């Protein structure tokens, strides 16, 4: 005779706690990825700001130089 199944048998699907833990781990990984993206974008914005400043300085030099030539 085989043993009858009891209602206390462990479930085959993951428990709610395991599901929540897995979701939390996925969220942590996503947060790390998003943080890296934001850091990269801020770096790009900083480089663009430096380029704008250089162009403004160059434009100022050219306008003051050419205004003296008149």
HELIX and SHEET records of a PDB file:
HELIX    1   1 UNK A   16  UNK A   69  1                                  54    
END                                                                             
